[in-house]
């Protein structure tokens, strides 16, 4: 199956931890599903926080993205439904920690996820329109697999002093993958997370990022919101936990902005 005929695949990546990457995967996926998209979250982080945050208990993960990456299962074999209508998840386990060593000798090691995504055509009952891949907080082989499988990369960036540090390395990696593995790869956008309007530093960081990256930065900013922080402990996205919270509404706006960008990209 060609890239053009697959669902839109977006890799959420940032080698820096604690920037809201998994939180964005969960809540953006929920928001996209809420406005009518069919969404699959592919949890490619060995920590498995996206799976936990969607209520998938570790004991229930009989098969996971580890099995997909080592070729022992198709992606459709590991997909499980969530409490969110129109959204499923391919959960991860700690076994993913060993994947890099297991597939390192394979000359096609960077294409394992891409090939698995192509196999999703066999799921006739689910016509996924978006696949969101939650990458680990490092630029390792799992992240490279995600970028090779993706149409674009979404970068969550925390509104803190060191926000721009490391972004250049991530952008270089995206460019290297585009040149050598996936010529269709692009930066979909950068989303500013944990924004505190009462903090002058947040405003300065946002201004600096926009000055450097221009219209690659989404208009929508994700606020620092206690409901977003509380929701994962209940195994729920924030929209199911508190729909009217500022965090829920921000992710809905982000989902609409992403869909508008997608329309512009496909129309171009």
Secondary structure, 3 states (H helix, E strand, C coil): CCHHHCCEEEEECCCCCCCCHHHHHHHHHHHHHHCCCCEEEEECCCCCHHHHHCCCCHHHCCCCHHHHHCCCCCHHHHEEECCCCCEEEECCCHHHHHHHHHHCCCCCHHHHHHHHHHHHHHCCCCCCCEEEEECCCCCCHHHHHHHHHCCEEEEEEECCCCCCCCHHHHHHHHHHHHHHCCCCCEEEEEEEEEECCCCHHHHHHHHHHHHHHHHHEEEEEEECCHHHHHHHHHCCCHHHHCCCCHHHHHHHHHHHHHHHHHHHHHHC
